[in-house]
Amino acid sequence: YHYTGNFSEGLASVSPIEGERQAGYIDTKNRMVIRHQFFAASDFKNGFATVYIGHIIGKDTNRYINREGRFAFPAAFYRGSEFFEGSAMVSTVMLSSHERV
């Protein structure tokens, strides 16, 4: 892989080559479990990971996914924190307007 993240909750983000929409996730047996479909992907924490899905409607857009690779919530956001005790802070616009999800 061109890039391999740290294993967290049994999964690691990987990118086979440098380029667009190349991030996905492998398990500890090196099996692809979430296909390469994201521009960037973070480590899993508390069952969720943040993935960068691109520049949409004039702004950078991120989403949370679950361990099956499905979007966990309907709303996209600009930046988001890791989950802690069931909550995370997200910014829907650059550097302001925080909401709990």
C-alpha positions in Angstrom: 0.0 0.0 0.0 1.1 3.6 -0.6 -0.3 4.5 2.8 -1.4 2.4 5.8 -2.9 3.9 8.9 -2.8 2.4 12.4 -5.1 -0.5 13.3 -7.9 0.7 15.5 -10.8 -1.4 16.5 -9.5 -4.1 14.2 -9.4 -1.9 11.0 -6.8 0.2 9.4 -7.2 2.8 6.6 -5.2 2.1 3.5 -4.5 3.7 0.1 -3.1 1.5 -2.7 -1.8 4.4 -4.8 -1.6 8.1 -4.4 -4.6 9.7 -6.0 -8.3 10.5 -5.7 -10.8 8.3 -3.8 -8.2 5.7 -2.9 -8.8 5.3 0.9 -10.5 2.2 2.3 -10.1 -0.2 5.2 -8.5 -3.6 5.8 -8.9 -5.9 8.7 -6.1 -7.6 10.7 -6.0 -10.4 8.1 -5.3 -7.9 5.4 -8.7 -8.4 3.8 -10.4 -5.3 2.2 -13.5 -4.8 4.3 -14.5 -1.3 3.2 -13.7 -0.6 -0.4 -11.5 2.2 -1.6 -14.0 5.1 -2.0 -12.8 8.0 0.1 -10.3 10.8 -0.5 -9.0 10.3 3.1 -10.0 8.2 6.1 -9.3 8.4 9.9 -8.8 5.7 12.5 -12.0 4.2 14.1 -12.8 5.4 17.6 -15.9 4.2 19.5 -17.3 2.5 16.4 -17.0 5.4 14.0 -14.4 6.9 11.6 -14.3 10.3 9.8 -13.9 10.1 6.0 -13.3 13.0 3.6 -15.7 12.6 0.7 -14.6 15.7 -1.3 -15.3 19.3 -2.1 -19.1 19.5 -2.3 -21.3 22.7 -2.7 -18.3 25.0 -2.2 -16.8 23.4 0.9 -14.8 20.4 2.1 -17.1 17.7 3.2 -16.7 14.9 5.7 -18.9 12.1 7.0 -18.9 9.6 9.8 -19.0 5.9 8.8 -19.6 2.8 10.9 -17.5 -0.4 10.8 -19.6 -1.7 7.9 -18.6 1.4 5.8 -22.1 2.9 5.8 -22.7 6.6 6.5 -23.7 6.7 10.2 -25.6 10.0 10.0 -27.4 11.8 7.2 -25.6 15.1 7.7 -22.2 16.0 6.2 -19.9 18.4 8.0 -16.7 20.4 7.6 -14.7 19.0 10.5 -15.6 16.6 13.4 -14.1 15.3 16.6 -13.8 11.6 17.7 -16.7 10.2 19.5 -16.6 10.2 23.3 -19.4 8.8 25.5 -21.7 8.7 22.5 -21.2 12.3 21.2 -18.9 14.2 18.9 -18.6 17.8 18.0 -18.8 18.8 14.4 -18.4 22.1 12.6 -20.8 22.6 9.8 -18.9 25.6 8.5 -15.2 26.5 8.6 -14.2 27.4 12.2 -17.7 28.1 13.6 -21.2 26.8 14.2 -20.6 23.7 16.4 -23.4 21.1 16.8 -23.7 17.8 18.6 -24.6 14.7 16.6 
